[in-house]
Amino acid sequence: MGTSAWRSLAAKLGVEQPLIQAPMGGGITTPELVAAVSNAGGLGSIGASYLAPEDILRQAQAVRALTQRPFAINLFSPVGPTKSVDPAPMLEILARYHAQLGLPAPQSPATALPDFLGQVEAVLASAPAVFSFTFGIPSASVLESFKSRGILVAGTATNVQEARQLEASGVDAIVAQGSEAGGHRGTFAGPFESGLVGTMALVPQVVDAVKLPVIASGGIMDGRGIAAARMLGASGVQLGTAFMTCREAGTAVAHKAVLRGARDDSMRITRAFTGRPGRMIANEFITALEGSEAVLPFPAQHYATIALRGAAARQGDTRFMALWAGQGAALSRDVSAADLVKALLSETDTVLRSAVE
């Protein structure tokens, strides 16, 4: 049941258990959440993709003030230049929703994420135990800059082809992101539809295709999911949605309530809020923009909708919030991160013991 692989990855990460809290941007992965998971024996992760270098440094310092244990920092790989698109149609749509929330008219959005190499320098200076990434593969020089300092490197794959490319690049571990996962799809070698492989099917195929530790991700919410991942050959697991309702998470109150009340069929993959396919709970904004040609490329759409999303979160108006969620959201719990980690590990042990009786 993968006990040796499980222990081996834990030793490499420097943690008691290779149970990773997924890196989630937008303020969800607060220093308190990251540190609580690490202090509980897992690996907390900072979602730093939208952060300026100085903010990455501040986040890492805040985590270090709360824990001496290992943690990870995650970035988006550079996505390259996007085609220029007139933002006027999107801004016209957004203006109607801005008016409903008492916001001024939207302005032309930024079209680029913070400078990636500047972010890399900030992560290197922060010296996490693990550097993880998604949306592609950074350059060989970037990866070497981490490996030369003893920082483990983990990349995200949504199909076997991507896993093989990651192995060839020299990463230390691969996160196999099943289609059930909440958040952005990490697919980079082809259209996102080519990465819509379920966790149950994806993990064993990736395990067979590469010689690296494989970390299962997508739809895992309790000990049953962790035990299943281990039986499929995973060396570790990464959970995102499960941690979003923890008390330390920066998830908006209304968002947490929607997660706990979600059904198995509540989620959609949409470009509506960021311009890149991602799984979240459907709402009025997603429905209104379904199939719309006005949606801007990533990250312009992300920046265009920030004001709307922020105001909606403050007002508790879930019609216009980006309600990120994996397909297992209905299994969410209202607990502390430490209690969740404890429960997950206890449940896993119970399931695995019963499997051999």
C-alpha positions as a Markdown table, in Angstrom:
| # | Residue | x | y | z |
|---|---|---|---|---|
| 1 | Met | 0.0 | 0.0 | 0.0 |
| 2 | Gly | 2.9 | 2.3 | -0.8 |
| 3 | Thr | 4.2 | 2.6 | 2.8 |
| 4 | Ser | 7.8 | 2.8 | 1.8 |
| 5 | Ala | 7.2 | 5.3 | -1.0 |
| 6 | Trp | 5.1 | 7.3 | 1.5 |
| 7 | Arg | 7.8 | 7.4 | 4.1 |
| 8 | Ser | 10.5 | 8.1 | 1.5 |
| 9 | Leu | 8.7 | 11.2 | 0.2 |
| 10 | Ala | 8.1 | 12.4 | 3.8 |
| 11 | Ala | 11.8 | 12.1 | 4.5 |
| 12 | Lys | 12.7 | 14.1 | 1.3 |
| 13 | Leu | 10.2 | 16.8 | 2.2 |
| 14 | Gly | 11.4 | 16.8 | 5.8 |
| 15 | Val | 7.9 | 16.3 | 7.2 |
| 16 | Glu | 6.1 | 13.7 | 9.3 |
| 17 | Gln | 3.6 | 12.9 | 6.5 |
| 18 | Pro | 3.6 | 13.8 | 2.8 |
| 19 | Leu | 0.2 | 15.4 | 3.1 |
| 20 | Ile | 0.4 | 18.7 | 1.3 |
| 21 | Gln | -1.9 | 21.7 | 1.6 |
| 22 | Ala | -2.3 | 22.9 | -2.0 |
| 23 | Pro | -1.1 | 26.4 | -2.8 |
| 24 | Met | -4.1 | 28.6 | -3.4 |
| 25 | Gly | -3.8 | 32.3 | -4.5 |
| 26 | Gly | -6.1 | 35.2 | -3.7 |
| 27 | Gly | -5.3 | 35.2 | 0.0 |
| 28 | Ile | -6.7 | 31.7 | 0.8 |
| 29 | Thr | -3.3 | 30.3 | 1.9 |
| 30 | Thr | -2.7 | 32.7 | 4.8 |
| 31 | Pro | 0.5 | 32.4 | 6.8 |
| 32 | Glu | -1.6 | 31.0 | 9.6 |
| 33 | Leu | -3.0 | 28.2 | 7.5 |
| 34 | Val | 0.4 | 27.3 | 6.0 |
| 35 | Ala | 2.1 | 27.2 | 9.4 |
| 36 | Ala | -0.7 | 25.3 | 11.0 |
| 37 | Val | -0.5 | 22.5 | 8.4 |
| 38 | Ser | 3.3 | 22.3 | 8.7 |
| 39 | Asn | 3.1 | 22.4 | 12.5 |
| 40 | Ala | 0.6 | 19.5 | 12.3 |
| 41 | Gly | 3.2 | 17.4 | 10.4 |
| 42 | Gly | 2.2 | 18.1 | 6.8 |
| 43 | Leu | 3.5 | 20.5 | 4.3 |
| 44 | Gly | 1.9 | 24.0 | 4.1 |
| 45 | Ser | 2.1 | 25.9 | 0.8 |
| 46 | Ile | 2.0 | 29.6 | 0.0 |
| 47 | Gly | 0.2 | 30.3 | -3.3 |
| 48 | Ala | 2.4 | 33.2 | -4.5 |
| 49 | Ser | 1.6 | 33.4 | -8.2 |
| 50 | Tyr | -0.1 | 36.8 | -8.0 |
| 51 | Leu | 2.3 | 38.3 | -5.5 |
| 52 | Ala | 5.0 | 40.9 | -6.1 |
| 53 | Pro | 8.5 | 39.8 | -5.0 |
| 54 | Glu | 8.3 | 42.0 | -1.8 |
| 55 | Asp | 5.0 | 40.4 | -0.9 |
| 56 | Ile | 6.4 | 36.9 | -1.3 |
| 57 | Leu | 9.2 | 37.8 | 1.1 |
| 58 | Arg | 6.7 | 39.2 | 3.6 |
| 59 | Gln | 4.5 | 36.1 | 3.4 |
| 60 | Ala | 7.4 | 33.8 | 3.9 |
| 61 | Gln | 8.6 | 35.8 | 6.9 |
| 62 | Ala | 5.1 | 35.6 | 8.4 |
| 63 | Val | 5.1 | 31.9 | 8.0 |
| 64 | Arg | 8.5 | 31.6 | 9.6 |
| 65 | Ala | 7.3 | 33.6 | 12.5 |
| 66 | Leu | 4.7 | 30.9 | 13.2 |
| 67 | Thr | 6.7 | 27.7 | 12.4 |
| 68 | Gln | 10.2 | 26.3 | 12.1 |
| 69 | Arg | 9.0 | 23.4 | 10.0 |
| 70 | Pro | 9.3 | 23.0 | 6.2 |
| 71 | Phe | 6.8 | 24.7 | 3.8 |
| 72 | Ala | 6.5 | 25.3 | 0.1 |
| 73 | Ile | 6.0 | 28.2 | -2.2 |
| 74 | Asn | 4.2 | 27.9 | -5.5 |
| 75 | Leu | 4.4 | 30.1 | -8.7 |
| 76 | Phe | 2.8 | 30.0 | -12.1 |
| 77 | Ser | 5.3 | 29.2 | -14.9 |
| 78 | Pro | 5.5 | 32.0 | -17.4 |
| 79 | Val | 2.6 | 31.6 | -19.8 |
| 80 | Gly | 4.1 | 33.7 | -22.6 |
| 81 | Pro | 2.6 | 36.6 | -24.4 |
| 82 | Thr | -1.1 | 36.5 | -25.1 |
| 83 | Lys | -2.8 | 38.0 | -28.1 |
| 84 | Ser | -4.0 | 41.6 | -27.8 |
| 85 | Val | -7.8 | 41.8 | -27.3 |
| 86 | Asp | -10.0 | 44.8 | -27.1 |
| 87 | Pro | -11.2 | 44.9 | -23.5 |
| 88 | Ala | -14.2 | 47.2 | -24.3 |
| 89 | Pro | -16.9 | 44.4 | -24.6 |
| 90 | Met | -15.8 | 42.9 | -21.3 |
| 91 | Leu | -15.7 | 46.2 | -19.5 |
| 92 | Glu | -19.2 | 47.0 | -20.8 |
| 93 | Ile | -20.5 | 43.7 | -19.3 |
| 94 | Leu | -18.6 | 44.3 | -16.0 |
| 95 | Ala | -20.0 | 47.8 | -15.7 |
| 96 | Arg | -23.5 | 46.5 | -15.3 |
| 97 | Tyr | -22.4 | 44.3 | -12.4 |
| 98 | His | -20.2 | 47.0 | -10.9 |
| 99 | Ala | -23.3 | 49.2 | -10.8 |
| 100 | Gln | -25.2 | 46.6 | -8.8 |
| 101 | Leu | -22.5 | 46.5 | -6.2 |
| 102 | Gly | -22.0 | 50.3 | -6.0 |
| 103 | Leu | -18.6 | 50.2 | -7.7 |
| 104 | Pro | -17.2 | 52.8 | -10.1 |
| 105 | Ala | -16.9 | 51.8 | -13.8 |
| 106 | Pro | -14.2 | 49.2 | -14.5 |
| 107 | Gln | -10.9 | 50.3 | -16.1 |
| 108 | Ser | -8.7 | 48.6 | -18.6 |
| 109 | Pro | -7.0 | 45.8 | -16.8 |
| 110 | Ala | -3.3 | 44.8 | -16.5 |
| 111 | Thr | -2.3 | 42.2 | -19.0 |
| 112 | Ala | 0.7 | 40.6 | -17.3 |
| 113 | Leu | 1.5 | 38.8 | -14.0 |
| 114 | Pro | 4.3 | 40.1 | -11.7 |
| 115 | Asp | 7.8 | 39.6 | -13.2 |
| 116 | Phe | 8.5 | 35.9 | -12.9 |
| 117 | Leu | 12.3 | 36.1 | -12.5 |
| 118 | Gly | 11.7 | 38.7 | -9.8 |
| 119 | Gln | 9.3 | 36.3 | -8.1 |
| 120 | Val | 11.9 | 33.5 | -8.4 |
| 121 | Glu | 14.5 | 35.6 | -6.7 |
| 122 | Ala | 12.1 | 36.3 | -3.8 |
| 123 | Val | 11.3 | 32.6 | -3.5 |
| 124 | Leu | 15.1 | 31.7 | -3.5 |
| 125 | Ala | 15.7 | 34.4 | -0.8 |
| 126 | Ser | 12.8 | 32.9 | 1.2 |
| 127 | Ala | 14.5 | 29.5 | 1.1 |
| 128 | Pro | 11.4 | 27.2 | 1.4 |
| 129 | Ala | 11.8 | 23.4 | 1.5 |
| 130 | Val | 9.9 | 23.0 | -1.7 |
| 131 | Phe | 9.4 | 25.2 | -4.8 |
| 132 | Ser | 6.3 | 24.0 | -6.8 |
| 133 | Phe | 4.9 | 25.3 | -10.0 |
| 134 | Thr | 2.1 | 24.9 | -12.5 |
| 135 | Phe | 1.0 | 26.0 | -16.0 |
| 136 | Gly | 4.2 | 24.7 | -17.6 |
| 137 | Ile | 7.9 | 24.1 | -16.9 |
| 138 | Pro | 10.3 | 27.0 | -16.0 |
| 139 | Ser | 13.6 | 27.2 | -17.8 |
| 140 | Ala | 16.5 | 24.8 | -16.9 |
| 141 | Ser | 18.4 | 27.7 | -15.3 |
| 142 | Val | 15.5 | 28.5 | -13.0 |
| 143 | Leu | 15.1 | 24.9 | -11.9 |
| 144 | Glu | 18.8 | 24.6 | -11.3 |
| 145 | Ser | 18.8 | 27.7 | -9.2 |
| 146 | Phe | 16.5 | 25.9 | -6.7 |
| 147 | Lys | 18.1 | 22.5 | -6.9 |
| 148 | Ser | 21.6 | 23.9 | -6.4 |
| 149 | Arg | 20.4 | 25.3 | -3.0 |
| 150 | Gly | 18.8 | 22.1 | -1.9 |
| 151 | Ile | 15.3 | 23.2 | -2.5 |
| 152 | Leu | 13.1 | 20.4 | -3.8 |
| 153 | Val | 11.2 | 21.1 | -7.1 |
| 154 | Ala | 7.7 | 19.8 | -7.9 |
| 155 | Gly | 5.8 | 20.4 | -11.1 |
| 156 | Thr | 2.1 | 19.8 | -12.0 |
| 157 | Ala | 1.0 | 17.3 | -14.6 |
| 158 | Thr | -2.6 | 16.7 | -15.8 |
| 159 | Asn | -1.7 | 13.8 | -18.2 |
| 160 | Val | 1.1 | 11.3 | -18.8 |
| 161 | Gln | 2.7 | 13.3 | -21.5 |
| 162 | Glu | 3.2 | 16.3 | -19.2 |
| 163 | Ala | 4.5 | 14.0 | -16.4 |
| 164 | Arg | 7.2 | 12.7 | -18.8 |
| 165 | Gln | 8.2 | 16.2 | -19.8 |
| 166 | Leu | 8.5 | 17.2 | -16.1 |
| 167 | Glu | 10.6 | 14.1 | -15.4 |
| 168 | Ala | 12.9 | 15.0 | -18.3 |
| 169 | Ser | 13.3 | 18.6 | -16.9 |
| 170 | Gly | 14.8 | 17.3 | -13.7 |
| 171 | Val | 12.1 | 17.9 | -11.1 |
| 172 | Asp | 12.1 | 16.0 | -7.9 |
| 173 | Ala | 8.4 | 15.1 | -7.7 |
| 174 | Ile | 5.2 | 15.4 | -9.8 |
| 175 | Val | 1.8 | 16.5 | -8.7 |
| 176 | Ala | -0.7 | 14.6 | -10.7 |
| 177 | Gln | -3.7 | 16.9 | -10.9 |
| 178 | Gly | -6.9 | 15.0 | -11.6 |
| 179 | Ser | -9.9 | 16.6 | -13.3 |
| 180 | Glu | -11.8 | 16.7 | -10.0 |
| 181 | Ala | -9.5 | 19.3 | -8.6 |
| 182 | Gly | -10.6 | 22.8 | -7.8 |
| 183 | Gly | -8.8 | 25.9 | -9.1 |
| 184 | His | -7.1 | 26.4 | -12.4 |
| 185 | Arg | -6.4 | 23.5 | -14.7 |
| 186 | Gly | -2.6 | 23.1 | -14.9 |
| 187 | Thr | -2.5 | 21.7 | -18.4 |
| 188 | Phe | 0.3 | 23.0 | -20.5 |
| 189 | Ala | 1.0 | 20.4 | -23.3 |
| 190 | Gly | -2.1 | 20.8 | -25.4 |
| 191 | Pro | -5.7 | 22.1 | -24.9 |
| 192 | Phe | -7.0 | 21.8 | -21.3 |
| 193 | Glu | -9.5 | 19.1 | -22.4 |
| 194 | Ser | -6.5 | 16.8 | -22.9 |
| 195 | Gly | -5.8 | 17.1 | -19.2 |
| 196 | Leu | -9.3 | 16.2 | -18.0 |
| 197 | Val | -8.2 | 12.8 | -16.7 |
| 198 | Gly | -9.7 | 11.8 | -13.4 |
| 199 | Thr | -7.5 | 11.2 | -10.4 |
| 200 | Met | -8.3 | 7.5 | -10.2 |
| 201 | Ala | -7.2 | 7.0 | -13.8 |
| 202 | Leu | -4.4 | 9.5 | -13.8 |
| 203 | Val | -2.3 | 8.5 | -10.8 |
| 204 | Pro | -1.5 | 4.9 | -11.6 |
| 205 | Gln | -0.7 | 5.8 | -15.2 |
| 206 | Val | 1.7 | 8.5 | -14.1 |
| 207 | Val | 3.2 | 6.2 | -11.5 |
| 208 | Asp | 3.9 | 3.6 | -14.2 |
| 209 | Ala | 5.3 | 6.2 | -16.6 |
| 210 | Val | 7.9 | 7.9 | -14.4 |
| 211 | Lys | 10.4 | 7.0 | -11.8 |
| 212 | Leu | 9.7 | 10.0 | -9.6 |
| 213 | Pro | 7.5 | 10.3 | -6.5 |
| 214 | Val | 3.9 | 11.1 | -7.6 |
| 215 | Ile | 1.7 | 13.3 | -5.5 |
| 216 | Ala | -2.0 | 12.7 | -6.1 |
| 217 | Ser | -4.3 | 15.7 | -6.3 |
| 218 | Gly | -7.9 | 16.3 | -7.2 |
| 219 | Gly | -11.1 | 15.4 | -5.3 |
| 220 | Ile | -9.3 | 14.1 | -2.2 |
| 221 | Met | -11.2 | 15.2 | 0.9 |
| 222 | Asp | -10.8 | 12.5 | 3.6 |
| 223 | Gly | -9.0 | 9.4 | 4.6 |
| 224 | Arg | -10.8 | 7.3 | 2.1 |
| 225 | Gly | -9.4 | 9.4 | -0.8 |
| 226 | Ile | -5.9 | 9.4 | 0.7 |
| 227 | Ala | -5.9 | 5.6 | 1.2 |
| 228 | Ala | -7.1 | 5.2 | -2.4 |
| 229 | Ala | -4.3 | 7.4 | -3.7 |
| 230 | Arg | -1.7 | 5.4 | -1.8 |
| 231 | Met | -3.2 | 2.1 | -3.1 |
| 232 | Leu | -2.8 | 3.6 | -6.6 |
| 233 | Gly | 0.9 | 4.1 | -6.0 |
| 234 | Ala | 1.0 | 7.8 | -5.0 |
| 235 | Ser | 3.8 | 8.7 | -2.7 |
| 236 | Gly | 1.9 | 11.7 | -1.3 |
| 237 | Val | -1.3 | 13.7 | -1.6 |
| 238 | Gln | -2.2 | 17.3 | -2.1 |
| 239 | Leu | -5.5 | 18.7 | -0.9 |
| 240 | Gly | -6.9 | 22.1 | -1.6 |
| 241 | Thr | -10.6 | 22.4 | -1.2 |
| 242 | Ala | -10.5 | 20.4 | 2.0 |
| 243 | Phe | -8.4 | 23.2 | 3.6 |
| 244 | Met | -10.5 | 26.1 | 2.2 |
| 245 | Thr | -13.0 | 25.8 | 5.0 |
| 246 | Cys | -10.5 | 25.6 | 7.8 |
| 247 | Arg | -10.6 | 28.4 | 10.3 |
| 248 | Glu | -7.2 | 29.7 | 9.4 |
| 249 | Ala | -7.9 | 29.9 | 5.7 |
| 250 | Gly | -8.5 | 33.3 | 4.1 |
| 251 | Thr | -11.5 | 32.0 | 2.2 |
| 252 | Ala | -14.4 | 34.5 | 2.4 |
| 253 | Val | -17.1 | 33.6 | 4.9 |
| 254 | Ala | -19.8 | 33.4 | 2.2 |
| 255 | His | -17.4 | 31.2 | 0.1 |
| 256 | Lys | -16.9 | 28.8 | 3.0 |
| 257 | Ala | -20.7 | 28.5 | 3.4 |
| 258 | Val | -21.2 | 27.7 | -0.2 |
| 259 | Leu | -18.5 | 25.0 | -0.1 |
| 260 | Arg | -20.2 | 23.3 | 2.8 |
| 261 | Gly | -23.5 | 23.4 | 1.1 |
| 262 | Ala | -22.2 | 22.3 | -2.3 |
| 263 | Arg | -23.5 | 19.2 | -4.2 |
| 264 | Asp | -21.5 | 16.9 | -6.3 |
| 265 | Asp | -22.8 | 18.6 | -9.5 |
| 266 | Ser | -22.4 | 22.2 | -8.4 |
| 267 | Met | -19.1 | 22.8 | -10.1 |
| 268 | Arg | -18.2 | 24.0 | -13.6 |
| 269 | Ile | -14.9 | 24.5 | -15.5 |
| 270 | Thr | -15.0 | 28.1 | -16.6 |
| 271 | Arg | -12.9 | 30.9 | -18.0 |
| 272 | Ala | -15.3 | 33.6 | -16.7 |
| 273 | Phe | -13.2 | 35.0 | -13.8 |
| 274 | Thr | -9.6 | 34.7 | -15.0 |
| 275 | Gly | -9.6 | 33.8 | -18.7 |
| 276 | Arg | -8.0 | 30.4 | -17.9 |
| 277 | Pro | -10.0 | 27.2 | -17.4 |
| 278 | Gly | -10.6 | 26.6 | -13.7 |
| 279 | Arg | -13.1 | 24.6 | -11.6 |
| 280 | Met | -15.5 | 26.5 | -9.3 |
| 281 | Ile | -19.1 | 26.5 | -8.2 |
| 282 | Ala | -21.4 | 27.9 | -10.8 |
| 283 | Asn | -23.1 | 31.2 | -10.1 |
| 284 | Glu | -24.8 | 34.0 | -12.0 |
| 285 | Phe | -21.6 | 35.5 | -13.4 |
| 286 | Ile | -20.3 | 32.2 | -14.7 |
| 287 | Thr | -23.7 | 31.4 | -16.4 |
| 288 | Ala | -23.9 | 34.9 | -18.0 |
| 289 | Leu | -20.4 | 34.6 | -19.5 |
| 290 | Glu | -20.7 | 31.0 | -20.7 |
| 291 | Gly | -19.5 | 30.9 | -24.3 |
| 292 | Ser | -19.0 | 34.7 | -24.4 |
| 293 | Glu | -16.4 | 35.9 | -26.8 |
| 294 | Ala | -15.9 | 39.0 | -24.6 |
| 295 | Val | -13.9 | 37.0 | -22.0 |
| 296 | Leu | -10.3 | 38.3 | -22.0 |
| 297 | Pro | -7.2 | 36.1 | -22.1 |
| 298 | Phe | -5.5 | 35.1 | -18.9 |
| 299 | Pro | -4.4 | 37.1 | -16.9 |
| 300 | Ala | -6.2 | 40.2 | -18.2 |
| 301 | Gln | -9.6 | 38.7 | -17.3 |
| 302 | His | -8.3 | 38.0 | -13.8 |
| 303 | Tyr | -7.3 | 41.6 | -13.3 |
| 304 | Ala | -10.5 | 42.9 | -15.0 |
| 305 | Thr | -12.7 | 41.0 | -12.4 |
| 306 | Ile | -10.7 | 41.7 | -9.3 |
| 307 | Ala | -12.7 | 44.7 | -8.2 |
| 308 | Leu | -16.0 | 42.9 | -8.8 |
| 309 | Arg | -14.9 | 39.7 | -6.9 |
| 310 | Gly | -13.5 | 41.7 | -4.0 |
| 311 | Ala | -16.6 | 43.8 | -3.5 |
| 312 | Ala | -18.8 | 40.7 | -3.8 |
| 313 | Ala | -16.8 | 38.9 | -1.2 |
| 314 | Arg | -17.0 | 41.8 | 1.2 |
| 315 | Gln | -20.7 | 42.1 | 0.7 |
| 316 | Gly | -21.3 | 38.3 | 0.9 |
| 317 | Asp | -22.8 | 38.3 | -2.6 |
| 318 | Thr | -22.0 | 34.9 | -4.1 |
| 319 | Arg | -23.5 | 35.8 | -7.5 |
| 320 | Phe | -20.2 | 37.5 | -8.4 |
| 321 | Met | -17.6 | 35.7 | -6.4 |
| 322 | Ala | -15.0 | 33.3 | -7.8 |
| 323 | Leu | -16.1 | 30.2 | -5.8 |
| 324 | Trp | -13.2 | 28.0 | -6.4 |
| 325 | Ala | -14.0 | 24.4 | -5.5 |
| 326 | Gly | -13.1 | 20.8 | -6.3 |
| 327 | Gln | -15.8 | 18.2 | -7.0 |
| 328 | Gly | -15.6 | 16.9 | -3.4 |
| 329 | Ala | -16.5 | 20.2 | -1.8 |
| 330 | Ala | -19.6 | 18.7 | -0.2 |
| 331 | Leu | -17.2 | 16.8 | 2.2 |
| 332 | Ser | -15.8 | 20.1 | 3.5 |
| 333 | Arg | -15.5 | 20.5 | 7.3 |
| 334 | Asp | -15.5 | 23.5 | 9.7 |
| 335 | Val | -12.4 | 22.7 | 11.7 |
| 336 | Ser | -9.0 | 24.0 | 12.4 |
| 337 | Ala | -6.2 | 23.0 | 10.1 |
| 338 | Ala | -4.5 | 21.0 | 12.8 |
| 339 | Asp | -7.7 | 19.1 | 13.6 |
| 340 | Leu | -8.2 | 18.4 | 9.9 |
| 341 | Val | -4.7 | 17.0 | 9.4 |
| 342 | Lys | -5.2 | 14.8 | 12.5 |
| 343 | Ala | -8.5 | 13.6 | 11.2 |
| 344 | Leu | -7.2 | 12.9 | 7.7 |
| 345 | Leu | -4.3 | 10.8 | 9.0 |
| 346 | Ser | -6.5 | 8.9 | 11.5 |
| 347 | Glu | -9.1 | 8.1 | 8.8 |
| 348 | Thr | -6.4 | 7.0 | 6.4 |
| 349 | Asp | -4.9 | 4.6 | 9.0 |
| 350 | Thr | -8.4 | 3.2 | 9.7 |
| 351 | Val | -9.1 | 2.6 | 6.0 |
| 352 | Leu | -5.8 | 1.0 | 5.3 |
| 353 | Arg | -6.0 | -1.3 | 8.4 |
| 354 | Ser | -9.5 | -2.5 | 7.4 |
| 355 | Ala | -8.2 | -3.2 | 3.9 |
| 356 | Val | -5.8 | -5.9 | 5.1 |
| 357 | Glu | -8.2 | -7.5 | 7.6 |
